[in-house]
Amino acid sequence: MKLIIGNKNYSSWSLRGWLAVKQSGLHFDELTVPLLGEEWDRMKQDMGEVQPSSGKVPVLWDDDAVVWDSLAILEYCADKVGRERFWPKDEAARGMARAMVAEMHSGYQALRKELPMNIRRRVELPGLSDGAKHDVVRILGLWAEARARHGSAGPYLFGTFGAADIFYAPIVTRFVTYGIGVPGFAQAYMQAIWEHDWMREWITAAEQEEWVIEQWEAAV
Protein backbone atom coordinates (compact mmCIF):
# COMPACT_ATOMS: atom_id res chain seq x y z
CA MET A 1 0.00 0.00 0.00
CA LYS A 2 1.03 3.62 -0.57
CA LEU A 3 -0.37 6.57 1.36
CA ILE A 4 -0.14 10.04 -0.15
CA ILE A 5 -0.27 12.82 2.44
CA GLY A 6 0.28 16.57 2.61
CA ASN A 7 2.62 18.56 4.84
CA LYS A 8 2.68 17.06 8.32
CA ASN A 9 2.75 20.47 9.92
CA TYR A 10 -0.48 21.65 8.33
CA SER A 11 -2.56 18.76 7.00
CA SER A 12 -5.01 17.58 9.64
CA TRP A 13 -6.79 15.16 7.31
CA SER A 14 -3.47 13.61 6.35
CA LEU A 15 -2.77 13.00 10.04
CA ARG A 16 -6.08 11.18 10.39
CA GLY A 17 -5.45 8.99 7.36
CA TRP A 18 -1.90 8.23 8.45
CA LEU A 19 -2.96 7.28 11.97
CA ALA A 20 -5.69 5.06 10.54
CA VAL A 21 -3.22 3.09 8.44
CA LYS A 22 -0.76 2.89 11.36
CA GLN A 23 -3.57 1.54 13.53
CA SER A 24 -4.28 -1.17 10.96
CA GLY A 25 -0.80 -2.63 11.43
CA LEU A 26 -0.48 -3.06 7.66
CA HIS A 27 2.76 -2.14 5.91
CA PHE A 28 2.58 0.97 3.74
CA ASP A 29 4.89 3.34 1.94
CA GLU A 30 4.43 7.03 2.64
CA LEU A 31 4.64 9.83 0.08
CA THR A 32 4.46 13.44 1.26
CA VAL A 33 3.42 15.99 -1.35
CA PRO A 34 3.90 19.62 -0.23
CA LEU A 35 0.59 21.45 -0.40
CA LEU A 36 0.25 24.32 -2.86
CA GLY A 37 3.60 23.63 -4.59
CA GLU A 38 4.51 22.34 -8.05
CA GLU A 39 4.32 18.72 -6.90
CA TRP A 40 0.84 19.48 -5.55
CA ASP A 41 -0.31 20.74 -8.96
CA ARG A 42 1.09 17.64 -10.68
CA MET A 43 -0.58 15.35 -8.16
CA LYS A 44 -3.96 17.02 -8.64
CA GLN A 45 -3.70 16.47 -12.38
CA ASP A 46 -2.68 12.82 -11.96
CA MET A 47 -5.29 12.09 -9.31
CA GLY A 48 -8.05 13.57 -11.43
CA GLU A 49 -7.82 10.45 -13.58
CA VAL A 50 -8.70 8.06 -10.73
CA GLN A 51 -10.83 9.93 -8.23
CA PRO A 52 -13.45 12.69 -8.53
CA SER A 53 -12.33 14.94 -5.65
CA SER A 54 -8.99 15.57 -7.29
CA GLY A 55 -6.20 17.24 -5.40
CA LYS A 56 -7.20 16.16 -1.91
CA VAL A 57 -5.14 14.24 0.61
CA PRO A 58 -4.84 11.69 2.05
CA VAL A 59 -5.12 9.06 -0.68
CA LEU A 60 -4.46 5.36 -0.12
CA TRP A 61 -3.39 3.13 -3.01
CA ASP A 62 -3.70 -0.63 -2.51
CA ASP A 63 -3.24 -2.56 -5.77
CA ASP A 64 -6.27 -1.56 -7.85
CA ALA A 65 -8.05 0.15 -4.96
CA VAL A 66 -7.75 3.92 -4.65
CA VAL A 67 -9.30 5.27 -1.47
CA TRP A 68 -9.50 8.98 -0.72
CA ASP A 69 -11.00 10.70 2.33
CA SER A 70 -9.65 9.91 5.78
CA LEU A 71 -12.81 8.22 7.07
CA ALA A 72 -13.03 6.02 3.98
CA ILE A 73 -9.37 5.06 4.51
CA LEU A 74 -10.08 4.14 8.13
CA GLU A 75 -13.07 2.00 7.16
CA TYR A 76 -11.14 0.36 4.31
CA CYS A 77 -8.37 -0.61 6.73
CA ALA A 78 -10.92 -1.80 9.30
CA ASP A 79 -12.46 -4.10 6.69
CA LYS A 80 -9.04 -5.59 5.98
CA VAL A 81 -7.85 -6.22 9.54
CA GLY A 82 -11.02 -6.40 11.65
CA ARG A 83 -13.27 -3.61 12.85
CA GLU A 84 -12.54 -4.27 16.52
CA ARG A 85 -9.09 -2.76 16.02
CA PHE A 86 -10.75 0.61 15.41
CA TRP A 87 -14.13 0.55 17.15
CA PRO A 88 -15.18 -0.35 20.71
CA LYS A 89 -16.63 -3.81 21.23
CA ASP A 90 -19.44 -2.55 23.46
CA GLU A 91 -22.48 -1.61 21.38
CA ALA A 92 -23.28 1.62 23.22
CA ALA A 93 -19.64 2.74 23.15
CA ARG A 94 -19.34 1.84 19.48
CA GLY A 95 -22.44 3.85 18.63
CA MET A 96 -21.12 6.91 20.43
CA ALA A 97 -17.69 6.56 18.85
CA ARG A 98 -19.22 6.40 15.38
CA ALA A 99 -21.33 9.48 16.05
CA MET A 100 -18.33 11.42 17.37
CA VAL A 101 -16.23 10.51 14.35
CA ALA A 102 -19.03 11.47 11.96
CA GLU A 103 -19.50 14.81 13.74
CA MET A 104 -15.78 15.53 13.53
CA HIS A 105 -15.73 14.56 9.88
CA SER A 106 -18.48 16.99 8.90
CA GLY A 107 -18.60 19.66 11.60
CA TYR A 108 -16.76 22.31 13.60
CA GLN A 109 -16.36 24.64 10.63
CA ALA A 110 -15.74 27.76 12.73
CA LEU A 111 -12.98 26.09 14.72
CA ARG A 112 -11.33 24.75 11.57
CA LYS A 113 -11.37 28.17 9.94
CA GLU A 114 -10.08 30.11 12.93
CA LEU A 115 -7.60 27.53 14.25
CA PRO A 116 -5.85 25.90 11.28
CA MET A 117 -3.51 23.06 12.20
CA ASN A 118 0.06 24.29 12.57
CA ILE A 119 2.03 21.98 14.85
CA ARG A 120 5.19 24.13 14.93
CA ARG A 121 3.41 27.30 15.95
CA ARG A 122 2.42 28.69 19.36
CA VAL A 123 -0.04 31.59 19.31
CA GLU A 124 -1.88 33.60 21.95
CA LEU A 125 -5.32 34.23 20.54
CA PRO A 126 -7.00 37.60 21.01
CA GLY A 127 -10.30 35.73 21.22
CA LEU A 128 -12.60 33.31 19.46
CA SER A 129 -15.84 33.87 17.60
CA ASP A 130 -19.02 32.60 19.19
CA GLY A 131 -19.06 29.79 16.63
CA ALA A 132 -15.55 28.63 17.51
CA LYS A 133 -16.29 28.87 21.24
CA HIS A 134 -19.36 26.70 20.68
CA ASP A 135 -17.22 24.14 18.83
CA VAL A 136 -14.68 24.01 21.66
CA VAL A 137 -17.38 23.55 24.29
CA ARG A 138 -19.06 20.86 22.21
CA ILE A 139 -15.82 18.92 21.74
CA LEU A 140 -14.93 19.11 25.43
CA GLY A 141 -18.42 17.91 26.31
CA LEU A 142 -18.09 14.91 24.02
CA TRP A 143 -14.66 14.09 25.39
CA ALA A 144 -16.01 14.28 28.95
CA GLU A 145 -18.97 12.01 28.18
CA ALA A 146 -16.85 9.44 26.34
CA ARG A 147 -14.26 9.31 29.11
CA ALA A 148 -16.87 9.12 31.87
CA ARG A 149 -19.05 6.47 30.25
CA HIS A 150 -16.58 4.36 28.31
CA GLY A 151 -12.99 5.35 29.13
CA SER A 152 -12.21 3.29 32.21
CA ALA A 153 -9.93 0.83 30.38
CA GLY A 154 -7.24 3.37 29.49
CA PRO A 155 -6.35 7.04 28.88
CA TYR A 156 -8.11 7.44 25.52
CA LEU A 157 -11.68 8.47 24.73
CA PHE A 158 -12.99 4.91 24.80
CA GLY A 159 -10.20 3.45 26.91
CA THR A 160 -7.97 2.05 24.20
CA PHE A 161 -6.70 4.01 21.19
CA GLY A 162 -9.15 3.84 18.29
CA ALA A 163 -11.09 5.65 15.59
CA ALA A 164 -12.35 8.48 17.81
CA ASP A 165 -8.82 9.31 18.96
CA ILE A 166 -7.59 9.22 15.38
CA PHE A 167 -10.20 11.76 14.35
CA TYR A 168 -9.76 14.09 17.32
CA ALA A 169 -5.95 13.99 17.36
CA PRO A 170 -5.66 17.10 15.13
CA ILE A 171 -7.96 18.93 17.55
CA VAL A 172 -5.45 18.17 20.30
CA THR A 173 -2.70 19.79 18.22
CA ARG A 174 -4.89 22.85 17.61
CA PHE A 175 -5.65 23.26 21.31
CA VAL A 176 -1.90 23.08 22.01
CA THR A 177 -0.96 25.51 19.21
CA TYR A 178 -3.47 28.16 20.23
CA GLY A 179 -3.30 27.69 23.99
CA ILE A 180 -6.95 26.75 24.42
CA GLY A 181 -7.70 26.38 28.11
CA VAL A 182 -9.22 23.02 28.98
CA PRO A 183 -10.21 21.28 32.24
CA GLY A 184 -8.00 18.72 33.93
CA PHE A 185 -9.55 15.60 32.41
CA ALA A 186 -9.03 17.06 28.92
CA GLN A 187 -5.44 17.99 29.73
CA ALA A 188 -4.78 14.37 30.72
CA TYR A 189 -6.38 13.11 27.52
CA MET A 190 -4.45 15.57 25.38
CA GLN A 191 -1.20 14.52 27.05
CA ALA A 192 -1.96 10.87 26.28
CA ILE A 193 -2.52 11.71 22.62
CA TRP A 194 0.52 14.01 22.41
CA GLU A 195 2.77 11.34 23.91
CA HIS A 196 1.47 8.45 21.81
CA ASP A 197 4.38 6.95 19.87
CA TRP A 198 2.78 7.56 16.49
CA MET A 199 1.93 11.16 17.38
CA ARG A 200 5.49 11.76 18.56
CA GLU A 201 6.72 10.40 15.22
CA TRP A 202 4.38 12.72 13.31
CA ILE A 203 5.12 15.78 15.45
CA THR A 204 8.88 15.30 15.14
CA ALA A 205 8.60 15.06 11.36
CA ALA A 206 6.36 18.15 11.26
CA GLU A 207 8.87 20.14 13.29
CA GLN A 208 11.65 19.14 10.89
CA GLU A 209 9.79 20.05 7.71
CA GLU A 210 11.23 22.97 5.78
CA TRP A 211 8.08 23.82 3.83
CA VAL A 212 6.26 26.96 4.90
CA ILE A 213 2.85 28.09 3.70
CA GLU A 214 2.88 31.81 4.39
CA GLN A 215 -0.88 32.33 4.20
CA TRP A 216 -1.39 29.77 6.98
CA GLU A 217 1.43 31.19 9.07
CA ALA A 218 -0.25 34.59 8.92
CA ALA A 219 -3.60 33.22 10.09
CA VAL A 220 -4.98 34.65 13.36
C-alpha positions as CSV (number, residue, x, y, z in Angstrom):
1,M,0.0,0.0,0.0
2,K,1.0,3.6,-0.6
3,L,-0.4,6.6,1.4
4,I,-0.1,10.0,-0.2
5,I,-0.3,12.8,2.4
6,G,0.3,16.6,2.6
7,N,2.6,18.6,4.8
8,K,2.7,17.1,8.3
9,N,2.8,20.5,9.9
10,Y,-0.5,21.7,8.3
11,S,-2.6,18.8,7.0
12,S,-5.0,17.6,9.6
13,W,-6.8,15.2,7.3
14,S,-3.5,13.6,6.4
15,L,-2.8,13.0,10.0
16,R,-6.1,11.2,10.4
17,G,-5.5,9.0,7.4
18,W,-1.9,8.2,8.5
19,L,-3.0,7.3,12.0
20,A,-5.7,5.1,10.5
21,V,-3.2,3.1,8.4
22,K,-0.8,2.9,11.4
23,Q,-3.6,1.5,13.5
24,S,-4.3,-1.2,11.0
25,G,-0.8,-2.6,11.4
26,L,-0.5,-3.1,7.7
27,H,2.8,-2.1,5.9
28,F,2.6,1.0,3.7
29,D,4.9,3.3,1.9
30,E,4.4,7.0,2.6
31,L,4.6,9.8,0.1
32,T,4.5,13.4,1.3
33,V,3.4,16.0,-1.4
34,P,3.9,19.6,-0.2
35,L,0.6,21.5,-0.4
36,L,0.2,24.3,-2.9
37,G,3.6,23.6,-4.6
38,E,4.5,22.3,-8.1
39,E,4.3,18.7,-6.9
40,W,0.8,19.5,-5.6
41,D,-0.3,20.7,-9.0
42,R,1.1,17.6,-10.7
43,M,-0.6,15.4,-8.2
44,K,-4.0,17.0,-8.6
45,Q,-3.7,16.5,-12.4
46,D,-2.7,12.8,-12.0
47,M,-5.3,12.1,-9.3
48,G,-8.0,13.6,-11.4
49,E,-7.8,10.4,-13.6
50,V,-8.7,8.1,-10.7
51,Q,-10.8,9.9,-8.2
52,P,-13.4,12.7,-8.5
53,S,-12.3,14.9,-5.7
54,S,-9.0,15.6,-7.3
55,G,-6.2,17.2,-5.4
56,K,-7.2,16.2,-1.9
57,V,-5.1,14.2,0.6
58,P,-4.8,11.7,2.0
59,V,-5.1,9.1,-0.7
60,L,-4.5,5.4,-0.1
61,W,-3.4,3.1,-3.0
62,D,-3.7,-0.6,-2.5
63,D,-3.2,-2.6,-5.8
64,D,-6.3,-1.6,-7.9
65,A,-8.0,0.1,-5.0
66,V,-7.7,3.9,-4.7
67,V,-9.3,5.3,-1.5
68,W,-9.5,9.0,-0.7
69,D,-11.0,10.7,2.3
70,S,-9.6,9.9,5.8
71,L,-12.8,8.2,7.1
72,A,-13.0,6.0,4.0
73,I,-9.4,5.1,4.5
74,L,-10.1,4.1,8.1
75,E,-13.1,2.0,7.2
76,Y,-11.1,0.4,4.3
77,C,-8.4,-0.6,6.7
78,A,-10.9,-1.8,9.3
79,D,-12.5,-4.1,6.7
80,K,-9.0,-5.6,6.0
81,V,-7.9,-6.2,9.5
82,G,-11.0,-6.4,11.6
83,R,-13.3,-3.6,12.8
84,E,-12.5,-4.3,16.5
85,R,-9.1,-2.8,16.0
86,F,-10.8,0.6,15.4
87,W,-14.1,0.6,17.2
88,P,-15.2,-0.3,20.7
89,K,-16.6,-3.8,21.2
90,D,-19.4,-2.6,23.5
91,E,-22.5,-1.6,21.4
92,A,-23.3,1.6,23.2
93,A,-19.6,2.7,23.1
94,R,-19.3,1.8,19.5
95,G,-22.4,3.9,18.6
96,M,-21.1,6.9,20.4
97,A,-17.7,6.6,18.9
98,R,-19.2,6.4,15.4
99,A,-21.3,9.5,16.1
100,M,-18.3,11.4,17.4
101,V,-16.2,10.5,14.3
102,A,-19.0,11.5,12.0
103,E,-19.5,14.8,13.7
104,M,-15.8,15.5,13.5
105,H,-15.7,14.6,9.9
106,S,-18.5,17.0,8.9
107,G,-18.6,19.7,11.6
108,Y,-16.8,22.3,13.6
109,Q,-16.4,24.6,10.6
110,A,-15.7,27.8,12.7
111,L,-13.0,26.1,14.7
112,R,-11.3,24.7,11.6
113,K,-11.4,28.2,9.9
114,E,-10.1,30.1,12.9
115,L,-7.6,27.5,14.2
116,P,-5.8,25.9,11.3
117,M,-3.5,23.1,12.2
118,N,0.1,24.3,12.6
119,I,2.0,22.0,14.8
120,R,5.2,24.1,14.9
121,R,3.4,27.3,16.0
122,R,2.4,28.7,19.4
123,V,0.0,31.6,19.3
124,E,-1.9,33.6,22.0
125,L,-5.3,34.2,20.5
126,P,-7.0,37.6,21.0
127,G,-10.3,35.7,21.2
128,L,-12.6,33.3,19.5
129,S,-15.8,33.9,17.6
130,D,-19.0,32.6,19.2
131,G,-19.1,29.8,16.6
132,A,-15.5,28.6,17.5
133,K,-16.3,28.9,21.2
134,H,-19.4,26.7,20.7
135,D,-17.2,24.1,18.8
136,V,-14.7,24.0,21.7
137,V,-17.4,23.5,24.3
138,R,-19.1,20.9,22.2
139,I,-15.8,18.9,21.7
140,L,-14.9,19.1,25.4
141,G,-18.4,17.9,26.3
142,L,-18.1,14.9,24.0
143,W,-14.7,14.1,25.4
144,A,-16.0,14.3,28.9
145,E,-19.0,12.0,28.2
146,A,-16.9,9.4,26.3
147,R,-14.3,9.3,29.1
148,A,-16.9,9.1,31.9
149,R,-19.0,6.5,30.2
150,H,-16.6,4.4,28.3
151,G,-13.0,5.3,29.1
152,S,-12.2,3.3,32.2
153,A,-9.9,0.8,30.4
154,G,-7.2,3.4,29.5
155,P,-6.4,7.0,28.9
156,Y,-8.1,7.4,25.5
157,L,-11.7,8.5,24.7
158,F,-13.0,4.9,24.8
159,G,-10.2,3.5,26.9
160,T,-8.0,2.0,24.2
161,F,-6.7,4.0,21.2
162,G,-9.1,3.8,18.3
163,A,-11.1,5.7,15.6
164,A,-12.4,8.5,17.8
165,D,-8.8,9.3,19.0
166,I,-7.6,9.2,15.4
167,F,-10.2,11.8,14.3
168,Y,-9.8,14.1,17.3
169,A,-5.9,14.0,17.4
170,P,-5.7,17.1,15.1
171,I,-8.0,18.9,17.5
172,V,-5.5,18.2,20.3
173,T,-2.7,19.8,18.2
174,R,-4.9,22.8,17.6
175,F,-5.6,23.3,21.3
176,V,-1.9,23.1,22.0
177,T,-1.0,25.5,19.2
178,Y,-3.5,28.2,20.2
179,G,-3.3,27.7,24.0
180,I,-7.0,26.7,24.4
181,G,-7.7,26.4,28.1
182,V,-9.2,23.0,29.0
183,P,-10.2,21.3,32.2
184,G,-8.0,18.7,33.9
185,F,-9.6,15.6,32.4
186,A,-9.0,17.1,28.9
187,Q,-5.4,18.0,29.7
188,A,-4.8,14.4,30.7
189,Y,-6.4,13.1,27.5
190,M,-4.4,15.6,25.4
191,Q,-1.2,14.5,27.0
192,A,-2.0,10.9,26.3
193,I,-2.5,11.7,22.6
194,W,0.5,14.0,22.4
195,E,2.8,11.3,23.9
196,H,1.5,8.4,21.8
197,D,4.4,6.9,19.9
198,W,2.8,7.6,16.5
199,M,1.9,11.2,17.4
200,R,5.5,11.8,18.6
201,E,6.7,10.4,15.2
202,W,4.4,12.7,13.3
203,I,5.1,15.8,15.5
204,T,8.9,15.3,15.1
205,A,8.6,15.1,11.4
206,A,6.4,18.2,11.3
207,E,8.9,20.1,13.3
208,Q,11.6,19.1,10.9
209,E,9.8,20.1,7.7
210,E,11.2,23.0,5.8
211,W,8.1,23.8,3.8
212,V,6.3,27.0,4.9
213,I,2.8,28.1,3.7
214,E,2.9,31.8,4.4
215,Q,-0.9,32.3,4.2
216,W,-1.4,29.8,7.0
217,E,1.4,31.2,9.1
218,A,-0.3,34.6,8.9
219,A,-3.6,33.2,10.1
220,V,-5.0,34.7,13.4
